[in-house]
Amino acid sequence: MSQTFMDAKQVSCDFFNGMCDYQKVLRLTRNGYLPGKKLGKSYLYIREELEKWTETNFSKPTWSKMKV
């Protein structure tokens, strides 16, 4: 099983289809929301980990987390 590696610009353009800009991808990664590893001055992402992340974070609507 081969892994597909992506940089932050590829994640912004290819994975999020341009709906999340490059700076936001970096900010989410630095804050620990997106699964990425720092390699030198840049970040490296594994596509399979991003797909798992979207399944867990986008499977429920936002309002379901609200306390009433």
C-alpha positions in Angstrom: 0.0 0.0 0.0 1.6 3.2 -1.1 1.0 6.5 0.6 0.3 9.8 -1.2 2.2 12.7 0.3 1.0 16.3 -0.3 2.2 19.8 0.7 0.0 22.5 2.1 -0.6 24.1 -1.4 -1.7 20.8 -2.8 -4.0 20.2 0.2 -5.6 23.6 -0.4 -6.0 23.2 -4.1 -6.5 19.5 -4.7 -8.0 18.1 -1.4 -10.2 21.1 -0.5 -10.8 22.1 -4.1 -9.7 25.7 -3.4 -12.4 26.2 -0.7 -9.8 26.4 2.0 -6.9 28.7 1.3 -3.2 27.9 1.8 -2.8 30.1 4.9 -5.8 28.5 6.6 -4.4 25.0 5.9 -1.2 26.1 7.6 -3.1 27.7 10.5 -5.2 24.5 11.1 -2.1 22.4 11.0 -0.2 24.5 13.5 -3.1 24.5 15.8 -3.3 20.7 15.7 -6.6 20.4 13.8 -5.2 19.0 10.5 -3.0 15.9 10.6 0.4 17.0 9.2 4.0 16.8 10.1 6.6 19.6 9.9 9.5 18.8 7.7 12.1 21.6 7.8 10.2 24.8 7.1 7.2 23.2 5.4 4.4 20.7 6.3 3.8 17.3 4.8 0.4 15.6 4.7 -0.6 12.0 4.0 -3.8 11.9 1.9 -5.2 8.8 3.6 -4.9 10.6 7.0 -6.7 13.6 5.6 -9.5 11.4 4.3 -9.9 9.8 7.8 -9.9 13.3 9.3 -12.7 14.4 7.1 -14.8 11.3 7.8 -14.6 12.0 11.6 -14.9 15.8 11.4 -17.5 16.2 8.7 -19.8 13.2 9.4 -22.0 15.0 11.9 -23.6 18.4 11.5 -22.2 21.3 13.6 -25.4 21.8 15.5 -25.3 18.2 16.8 -22.3 19.3 19.1 -24.3 22.1 20.7 -25.5 21.8 24.2 -29.1 22.8 24.8 
